[in-house]
């Protein structure tokens, strides 16, 4: 491969890695924000979090933030509960995830 093409591949790879890191940090902040919101409302156990709590959080967030941010937080919460189910952390997470899934 010519040298000028190799430099382009490396630059694209670095940009892609940076984007992944930025995305992961944003999801981390979104997950932390949701869990902080839950804790502030006395929801300290995963088993106590219900779909109505997720809906209330998203509704409240929608009054404060733009739609893309709200969608990112909702996607993060979905991924969090998927991860909990796949890791078999709790049955409550599976119940919540299936009830929040759009039909």
Residue, then its C-alpha position, 0 to 999 in steps of 0.5 A: x500500500x502506498x505511504x500516503x494511503x497508509x497515513x490516511x488509514x491511520x488517521x481514520x483509525x485514530x478518529x474512529x477510536x476517539x469517537x468510540x471513546x467519546x461515545x463511551x464517556x457520554x453513555x457513562x455520564x448518561x448511566x450515572x445521571x439515571x442512577x443518581x436520579x433513581x437514588x435521589x428518589x429512594x430507588x437504591x436497589x435495581x429490583x425497585x426500578x420499574x418502567x414507570x421510573x424510566x418513563x418519569x426520568x425521560x419525561x423530566x429529562x425532556x423538559x431540560x434537554x434537547x431530543x437527541x440527548x434524551x434519546x441517548x439517555x434512553x438508549x443508554x438505559x436500555x443498554x444498561x438493562x440489556x447488560x444486566x440481563x446478559x450478565x444475569x445480574x437480576x430478574x428485575x432487570x429482565x422484567x424492566x427491559x421487556x416491559x420498556x421495549x417498544x411494540 
